[in-house]
């Protein structure tokens, strides 16, 4: 989830999150999630810099492909508040 909502109240509403998390748990495909705080971007030979701040949280789900994962955006308070939801595959190395 990105930090670009147009309706902050909707994105931070606890009832909205309770509904979303309940629906995700009921799907049987929820693998957890978290807010993402500040951090550092570190590279050899360079001074640490502030990590990018536009990504503020994640929700892990099991889906057969990115198209299947899109259905989990519905009801997400950040997405419903006009924010960006990004779908990424976690590669099993």
Secondary structure, DSSP 8 states (H G I E B T S, - for coil): -BS--S-HHHHH-HHHHHHHHHHHHHHT-EEEEEE----EE--TTS--EE---SB-EEEEE--SSHHHHGGGGTT-HHHHTT-----------
